[in-house]
Amino acid sequence: MIKYSVKKQIAKFGKHKGKEVQTAQCVLTGKVSFIDLCRMVADNTTIGAGEVKAMVYDMAKVVARELARGYSVDCGELGIFRPTLKSSQLATDEGEFRVQNVKSVNVVFRPRAAIAGACAGCNLERVDSHQKGCCEEEEEAGCKIDKKDETDKKEKPGGILVEGL
């Protein structure tokens, strides 16, 4: 079950620019800690949680090293990490494009089908939250849901939005 609250804000662009609009905002149910994740993986294998933890740390080091070398890294059923650039535009008649025109180097994660489709078909439940709404940072700070709106349950396809890491 994926919970959401409705957030009102003024649209800053698009066809509703300047108007008050409503958008859905995901309300996290909780957080699975890294050690709990390692324990869950260990429960399904013949290795211990400490070994899972060590393997994930080593894998992260290798992925980071290969990304820094300019490689995309295929992590099997998890997905693919790849480096990406953001740069300013430079008109051809304004001179040669230089490294200074590159604003940032980031990492993009593209999940495989099993992860990308993990929320497809999940039930959605609207919940009321405090005025500011619950976002990930507020959830980690202890944001609590005030009350549920049982009348607004729906089943809808979903998916994961892929963002730079």
Secondary structure per residue as TSV (DSSP state, phi and psi in degrees):
chain	resnum	aa	ss	phi	psi
A	1	M	-	360.0	124.2
A	2	I	E	-102.3	125.7
A	3	K	E	-100.6	147.8
A	4	Y	E	-143.6	156.7
A	5	S	E	-120.8	162.4
A	6	V	E	-101.4	128.7
A	7	K	E	-113.2	132.7
A	8	K	E	-101.5	137.6
A	9	Q	E	-157.3	168.5
A	10	I	E	-91.6	125.7
A	11	A	-	-66.9	134.0
A	12	K	-	-97.3	-13.4
A	13	F	S	-157.8	174.4
A	14	G	S	86.4	-171.5
A	15	K	T	-68.7	-17.6
A	16	H	T	-103.9	16.1
A	17	K	T	-51.5	129.5
A	18	G	T	86.5	-11.3
A	19	K	S	-97.4	154.9
A	20	E	E	-75.6	130.6
A	21	V	E	-127.2	160.7
A	22	Q	E	-113.8	136.6
A	23	T	E	-135.3	154.1
A	24	A	E	-83.9	141.4
A	25	Q	E	-131.1	125.8
A	26	C	E	-62.6	134.8
A	27	V	E	-110.6	113.0
A	28	L	-	-68.2	140.0
A	29	T	-	-78.0	-29.3
A	30	G	-	172.7	-163.9
A	31	K	-	-138.2	132.7
A	32	V	-	-91.1	119.3
A	33	S	-	-71.2	161.9
A	34	F	H	-61.0	-43.7
A	35	I	H	-66.6	-37.1
A	36	D	H	-64.8	-39.3
A	37	L	H	-61.5	-44.9
A	38	C	H	-60.7	-40.8
A	39	R	H	-64.2	-41.6
A	40	M	H	-63.7	-41.6
A	41	V	H	-64.9	-43.9
A	42	A	H	-61.3	-36.2
A	43	D	H	-62.0	-23.9
A	44	N	T	-100.5	7.0
A	45	T	S	-134.5	-177.3
A	46	T	S	-98.3	5.9
A	47	I	S	-107.9	160.1
A	48	G	-	-84.9	167.0
A	49	A	H	-60.7	-36.9
A	50	G	H	-63.1	-38.8
A	51	E	H	-69.7	-38.2
A	52	V	H	-62.0	-46.9
A	53	K	H	-58.0	-46.7
A	54	A	H	-62.6	-40.9
A	55	M	H	-65.0	-41.5
A	56	V	H	-65.9	-43.2
A	57	Y	H	-60.1	-45.6
A	58	D	H	-64.3	-40.1
A	59	M	H	-62.7	-41.2
A	60	A	H	-61.5	-41.2
A	61	K	H	-62.0	-44.4
A	62	V	H	-66.1	-44.4
A	63	V	H	-59.8	-47.0
A	64	A	H	-59.6	-43.6
A	65	R	H	-62.6	-45.2
A	66	E	H	-70.9	-34.5
A	67	L	H	-62.4	-42.8
A	68	A	H	-64.2	-23.7
A	69	R	T	-86.3	-2.2
A	70	G	T	93.9	11.5
A	71	Y	-	-94.4	149.2
A	72	S	-	-84.8	150.2
A	73	V	E	-124.1	117.3
A	74	D	E	-88.4	116.3
A	75	C	-	-104.6	39.3
A	76	G	T	62.1	-132.7
A	77	E	T	-66.8	-16.3
A	78	L	S	-69.7	-52.0
A	79	G	E	146.9	-166.5
A	80	I	E	-121.7	132.9
A	81	F	E	-102.6	142.0
A	82	R	E	-148.3	147.9
A	83	P	E	-76.9	151.5
A	84	T	E	-144.7	157.4
A	85	L	E	-119.8	150.6
A	86	K	E	-121.2	133.2
A	87	S	E	-139.5	160.4
A	88	S	-	-81.0	157.6
A	89	Q	-	-85.7	145.5
A	90	L	-	-135.5	117.7
A	91	A	-	-60.2	141.7
A	92	T	G	-56.5	-36.8
A	93	D	G	-79.5	-0.7
A	94	E	G	-94.4	3.0
A	95	G	-	121.0	-173.2
A	96	E	-	-81.2	138.2
A	97	F	-	-69.5	130.7
A	98	R	-	-124.6	166.9
A	99	V	G	-57.8	-27.6
A	100	Q	G	-65.2	-19.1
A	101	N	G	-79.0	-11.2
A	102	V	E	-82.6	119.9
A	103	K	E	-82.1	-42.6
A	104	S	E	-158.5	157.2
A	105	V	E	-117.4	125.8
A	106	N	E	-127.2	178.5
A	107	V	E	-121.6	134.4
A	108	V	E	-113.7	136.3
A	109	F	E	-111.2	129.1
A	110	R	E	-117.4	107.2
A	111	P	E	-70.4	150.9
A	112	R	-	-72.5	169.3
A	113	A	H	-54.4	-42.4
A	114	A	H	-62.1	-38.0
A	115	I	H	-81.6	-45.1
A	116	A	H	-60.0	-34.0
A	117	G	T	-96.6	10.4
A	118	A	T	-59.6	-31.2
A	119	C	T	-100.1	-2.3
A	120	A	T	-62.3	129.5
A	121	G	T	80.4	1.9
A	122	C	-	-67.1	148.3
A	123	N	E	-72.8	142.3
A	124	L	E	-110.0	139.8
A	125	E	E	-131.7	124.4
A	126	R	E	-81.0	133.2
A	127	V	E	-126.9	147.8
A	128	D	E	-87.1	140.1
A	129	S	-	-132.0	177.7
A	130	H	-	-64.2	169.0
A	131	Q	T	-47.6	-43.6
A	132	K	T	-75.1	-17.8
A	133	G	-	84.4	158.1
A	134	C	-	-99.8	118.8
A	135	C	-	-114.3	176.6
A	136	E	H	-57.1	-44.5
A	137	E	H	-64.5	-40.6
A	138	E	H	-68.2	-34.7
A	139	E	H	-62.1	-43.9
A	140	E	H	-66.4	-26.4
A	141	A	T	-85.5	0.2
A	142	G	T	104.8	21.8
A	143	C	-	-57.5	133.3
A	144	K	-	-118.0	148.9
A	145	I	-	-82.7	131.7
A	146	D	-	-75.2	-54.1
A	147	K	E	-157.0	159.1
A	148	K	E	-95.9	147.3
A	149	D	-	-108.3	89.9
A	150	E	G	-65.1	-18.5
A	151	T	G	-77.8	-11.6
A	152	D	G	-110.0	28.6
A	153	K	-	-77.7	135.6
A	154	K	E	-143.2	153.6
A	155	E	E	-107.7	119.7
A	156	K	-	-139.2	149.8
A	157	P	-	-68.8	148.6
A	158	G	-	-136.9	-165.2
A	159	G	-	179.3	178.1
A	160	I	-	-103.3	132.8
A	161	L	-	-83.1	127.5
A	162	V	-	-89.3	127.0
A	163	E	-	-127.3	159.4
A	164	G	B	-67.3	145.4
A	165	L	-	-98.8	360.0
